[in-house]
Amino acid sequence: MADGTGVGKSRELLTVANHYAQQGRKVVIVAPNQVIKKDWKKGTFSGSYRDDSALMGIEMELHRGREPLTEGAIALTTYDALKDMKKQIDGDTVVLFDESHALKNMTLSPKETGRTGHAKEMMEAAGAVCYATASPIDKPTHIPYLFKTDIFNGNQVRDVYSWVGMKQRDVRIKGGKTIKQWYIPKGKAAQVYHRLEGLFDELTERGLMVQRGIDMSPVTVEFTPIPLSDEAATVMDEIDDAMDSDEGAQRLMHMRRQLEPYKVAAAVEHCKAELAQGRQVVLFMSRINASEVTVGKDDDKTTIAASEGTVELIKRALQQEGIDDFIEIHGNANAKKMDQEIARFQSGEARVAIATV
């Protein structure tokens, strides 16, 4: 199941799990720790699985894998418990992996990958497997963990890599050893991903894959460059000078966050223009909370740059323009009022939605 983030994979997995449990099969749902927030001692879990299972009337129990599974029951476990859980899996078991992209290191040995190696043994032993992720792959070498879907259609992994257009090269590693590495030749990325998409289309046609999405064909996209002010340029230079040469990715992340305040005015102007045309506006943003750039540790820590969360900056800027009929849909918004607020937007009472993807 390759449905996008937030469109209901948890409920889909619960529905599938319940279907097989009612047939008397043993069912295991594997989810990341941070998703279920389990407490092994109390046998409790929280989050969407607790809430959705209660709403759907589906019973499930937290299971560490140290005891046999029960026929007709749904067990919920985590990726960290697979070493024990794999011993309980047989041909009468259905295993459902939530956030299954956690298993991308399938090409390494079980000793090197830990949970991925254990998961592979579970997949091989299980009667049926379901993968659920909004990110099936980041690169072609991530597809081997999907072997239970028969994505290779009887072919070897290397045959599929060759077919999509990848090549092999020798790469020297520690100890002077050389290994073979698959890579995408320069200029061939479009071809590789087009053919890879074809593999998933074939799975869908064969009824082995489900993907729900929104048709984006009527949507137009426009990118608007925003000139960097002298103030912003100074902040970027200060961050650049303060970071070590080996902190490239961290430097860019800090720069991106500290550029947020300098985009607010342009975003509000876009919003005003759309509202003037009688439209409603959804303002998506990636940063909710305040952030700062610091160097050093403890007493020697120095703040290089800091800025308020983008949500607060946007709200204040909108209100200064007399726009206060907005709703908020993000992690810091009032969860109890979320449905009520969305209804206000859908009815047209609120013209602007401040949201995160």
N, C-alpha and C positions, 0 to 999 in steps of 0.2 A: 504494500500500500504506500504510494508515494504522494499522499495528499499534503498540501501545504500546511505551514504552521498555523495552528489555531482553528482548523476547520473540522476538528472532531475525531482525530485518530484514536484517542483514548476510548471514546464511546464505540467506535468501530471495533477496536480490539476486544472490548468487553462483550459486544454482540457476538463476535465470532467465537470467543471463549465460551460464552454461555451456550451457543449452538452445539458445540462438541461436548460440553459437560452434560447437557441434557441427553446426549446419546450414550452416556456412561463412560466417555473417554476421560483419561487423566489430562488435565490442562495446566500449563504453566505460562504465566506472563512474566517476562523479564524486563525490568525497567531500571533506569539509572537511580542511584541513591537520592540525588537532589530532586527527582521527580516525585518519589513516594515518601521521602523523609521518614524512613522506617525506624522502629525501636524494637530490636529483637527481643529484649527482656520483657517488654509489655505486650509484644505481639501486635503493635499498632502501626498504622501508616496514615498519611494525610495527603493533601493535594487533590488533583483531579480524579485519581482512582477512587479515593474514599468518597468524594462528593458524587461522582458520576455513578458509581456502583450503587450508592444509596438511592439516588433518584431513579435508577433503572430497575431497582429491586433485584439486583444480582449479588449473590453472596460470594465472598472470596476471603481467603485467609493468607496471612503472611507466612512464608515457608522458607526456611534456611537451607533445605536440601539434605538435612541429616536424618530425616525419617522418610519412609516410603510415602509416595503420593497416594491420594484417595481417588478411586474411580468416581466419576460424576462430580468432582469438585474442582474449583479453580484456585490454584496456588499463585501467589504473587511473590516474586523474589527479585534480587538485584544482580547486576553483573559481577559484583564482588563475591557472590555465593555460588558461582557456577562450578567451582572445583568440587563441591559436595553435591550440588544439584545434578550434575551429569550422571552420577551413579544411580539416580532414580528414574532415568529416562529409558523408555523402551518403545517398541513399535506401536503400542496402544496409547502413546502420549502425543499431545499436540503442544508445540512450543511456539509462543508468540513473542517476538523481540520488539520492544518499543525503543525508539531512537537507535535502530539497528546499525546506523553508521558508526557506532562505537566499535564495530568488529572489522574495521578496514585493514588490519594488519594480518590478513589471512595467509599471506605468502611467507611469513616468518614461522619459525618452529614454535610449538606450544610453550617450550621453556622460555623463549624470548617474548612471547606475546601474552602469556598468562591467560586472561579471560577469553581472548579470541581462540586460543587453542582448546580450552575447555568447551567453548561454545560450538566449535566445529565437531567435537565428539558428540555433543548433544544433538546437533543437526543430523549427523549420520545415523544416530540411534533412533531418533523420533519418527513417528509415523507420518507426521505432517509439520510443516514449519511456516510461520507467517512473519514477514519482515515489515516493519512500519517505520518510515522515516521521511521527513521533508527534504532530505539530502541524500538521495540514493548513491551519488558519487561526487567527489570533487575532482577526481582524475581517473582515467581508465583502469589504472592498477588497483583501484578500490573495489572492482566488481567481483573478485573471487569469493567473497563471503556470501554472495547471493546464489551459490551453486545449487542450492536445493530447489530453486525456481527453474532449473534446467536452462539457465540463460545461455549456456554454451551449446545446448542442443546436441549433445553427444561429442562435441569437439573438445580438444585440449585448450587450456587457458592461452597457451602461446599461439595457437592457431587463431583464436579470436583477436588477440592483440595484433597479430600480423594483418588480419583482415581489415581491422579498423584503420590501419595505416601506421602503427607504431613500429619502431626499430629497436634493435638491441645494441648495446655498446659495453665495452669493458670499463669498469670503474675500480680504481685502486682504493682499498680500505686500510684500516689500521693493521699493522703487522706485515705490511707489504703484500697482502693477498689481493687478488683481483676477482671481482664478481661481475656477473652479467646484469645489466640494468635496462629496463624498457623505458623508452622515452618517445616523445612526440617530435618528429623532425621539424625544423624551422619551416614555417609557411604551411604546415599540414594540420594545424589545430582545428580549423573549420571542418575539414574532411573527417578527421577522427571523431569529433563530437557529433557530427551529422550521422555517421554510421553507428556510433554508440547509441544515439537516440533511436535509431532503427531497431536495435536489439530490444530496447524497452517497448517500442511499438509492437514488435512481434510478440513479446510476452503478453501484452494487453490483448492483442487479437486472439491469442490462444487461451484467454481467460485466466491467466496466471498472475496478472497484475492489474491493480485498480489505481487510477489516478483521477482525482477530482480537481478541477481548477475553474478559474473564471476566464471567460473569453475576453482577451484584451485587445482584439482586433479593432474595435471602434475607438480605442484610446490613443490620443496623440501625445507625444513627449517633446518637451522643449527644454533645452539646457540654457540657463542664463548666467553668463560669467559675471561675477561681482568684483569690481576693482578693489584691490587690497589697499586700505588706508595706510598712511604713514604710521599711525599708532599700531595697527595690526602687524605691519612689517617689522616694527621694532620688537614686538612681543615674540614673533617667530624667530627673529635673530637671537634674542636672549635665550630662547629654548634651545636653539641649535648650538649655541656656544656652551651651554651648560651641560649638555649630554655627551657622554663618552662616545668614541667612534664605533664601539661594538653594540650600541643601543639604538641602531637604526630604526627598527620596527617600533620601539617604544617612543622614540623621538617623533615619528610621524603620527602616532596615536595621540600624543600630547598636543601636537600642533593642530590636529583635526578638532580636538575638543576645545582648544582655546580660540579657534576661529569662529566658533558658534555665535558669540555675541555680535560679530560683525556681519552676520547674515540676517539678523532679525529684522532690520529695517526693510531690506529687500523683500523678505517673506511677507511682511505686513502690507507693503505696497501691492504685491501680487494679490494678496487676499482682498484688499480694498477694490482692486480693479475687477475681480471676479464677482464680488458682491454687488458692485455697481451694474453688472450685467444681469442681475437677478438670480445668480447661481448661489449654491451653498459651497462651502470650502472645507476640505479636510487637510489639516496641516500635520504632516508626518514628521517626526523628529526622532533622533536616536539617543539623545542625552536628556535624561530627566533631572538628575541631581547635579549639584555643584561639583566642580573638579578643580584640582590644582596640580601644579608641576613643582616637585621638590627634589632637591639633591642633598646628599649626605644622610646621616642617620642620627636619631635621638637628639641630643643637645646641639649637634652640629648641623641639623637640618635647616636648609634655606629654601624659602618659597620663591620660585622664579616667576610664576604666573598663576592666577586664579580667576575663576569666573563663576557666576551663578548658573544654576540649571537653566537649560533652554526653555523649558516649559514656563517657568516664572518670568523669564525675559519676554517671551511671546505674549503671555497674558497681560503683563503690564503695558507693553507696547500697543496691544489691541485696545485696551481700556483707554489709553491716552488718545486714541483716535475715535473714541465713542462707541467702540464695538465691545459690548459686554454680553451678547447673547451667544456664548460659546459653551461647549461641553468638553469634558476631559475624559479620555479613554486611554489610560496608561497605568503603570504599576503603582504610582503614588496617589492615584485618584481614589475617591470613595467607592469601594467595591460594592457596598450595599445599595448605592444609588445608581450603579452603572446602567442597569436595564432601563431605569426611569429616564436617565440622561440620554441614552441612545434613542428612546422613544421620542424625546423632545426634538432631537435632530431629524429623525425620520419623518416627523409630522411637519417640519419646517419651522417650528417655534424657535429653535436654535439654528443659526445660520452657519456657525463655524464649529468644527470638531478638532480639538487638539489631541493628537493621538500618537502612539508608537506603533510600528508595524506589527 
